[in-house]
Amino acid sequence: MNQNDSDTPLRDATRVVGAGRRPEWTAGVVNTPVWRASTILYDSVADLRAGAAGDTHHRLFYGRKGTPTQWSLADALTSLETGAEGTFLYGSGVAAIAAALLSVLSPGDELLCPDSAYDPTRGLANGLLRRFGITTRFYDPLVGAGMADLIGPATRAILMESPGSLSFEVQDIPAIVAVARANGIVTLLDNTWATPLYFPAIGHGVDLSILACTKYIVGHSDAMLGSVTAGPGHFAKLRDTSFQLGQIASPDDCWLGSRGLRTMAVRLKQHQSSALEIAHWLKRQPGVAQVLHPALSDCPGHEHFLRDFKGSTGLFSIVLHGGDDAARAALIDGLALFGIGYSWGGFESLALPVDPHRHRTVTSRATAGPMIRLQIGLEDPADLIADLDAGLARFRAARG
């Protein structure tokens, strides 16, 4: 594929189509082929020894160090983050979070983690990290510049997740990054909801940007994949830590990630459009107390969304007005077009009962009723609205 020789930056839809497709990896075809390999053969003992002595980045050495299939996707994700140094791929988003944290933390260190964190992240902090002598303190995700008051002598890293994956608080990332840099602290962001297209994390000063590529990168609910993109000065340690942990992403899954990436820009536009239409409709419905969508004015941290984000995607939550778990289940169980299941970011819509405040230790925000997280897929929004309308009628009947 011909490279862009103009000084005009390419737009997102163009970038995701061409990213990572180096001629030496595609060899004349459109897509980088699937290279499945464990053993790499050498012509001689001298050749083998020379290979072991040099840098194995983007060079065939052993299957665990990758092939052009993995390198192509990693290269593409790096190119989407202005100023990024490199990207490493993992078998899942949780594996990416773990490797990123272990690359910057040591026994005796402290991690600051948002109270709205993805539950497996909280489990990692309270489990493996604690066993390794790393302390975690949870903080209010809306703390902003007040982060300066939370930093202690052992604080080495600040993890962010914006918006939170259940309650959707949008964090003041520039303010937190400024505090961290003034104190020599590494910042990490779970950027899965926005992707680099809607929030270029490295450009906003974040040191390590984490994606559960299972979601919008893959986009078809058929592969598990994670990534960490490193800002200047952080990639070598990330790669060394990941190699020492034996992390590797399957070439088949990486190929599916590359395939999904090509259509991500147009898919995100549809997710955004449909989700906003449905979110605005839900705000007008009896039985709905609140819609937690970052693009809506009453979502916590909405002002940060307006300032920092280029767009919104398809995941948000609703708070029901009154009722109990049985009434919520009546709404969800009868939905015809929404599946009931974990994950999100695929072409299909999902509805999931969530109770984020049961797991919090720092913040407690009372809600008017039980919550449901909605993943708005690529179906026609009018059909999804009709399905939700019937579901809300069931909820009101069950609520009494």
Protein Blocks (a to p, Z undefined) as FASTA:
>chain_A
ZZdfbfbdcdfklmmmmgopafklnnopabdcddddfbdcdfbfklmmmmmmmcfehiaf
bfklopfklmmmmmmmmmmmghiabdcddfbfklmmmmmmmmmgcehiacdddfkbcfkl
mmmmmmmmmmnopacddddfklmmmlmmmpcfklcbdcdddddfklopacdfklmmmmmm
mnopacdddfklnommlocfklnopabdcddfklmmnonopaccddddddehilmmmmmm
mmmnopacdfklmmmmmmmmmmmmmmmmmmmmmmmmmmmmmmmpghiabdcdfkbmklgh
klmmmmmpgbdcfbdcdddeejifklmmmmmmmpmkbccdedehiabdcdddddfklmpc
kbccddfbdcddddddfbdfklmmmmmmmmmmmmmmmnZZ
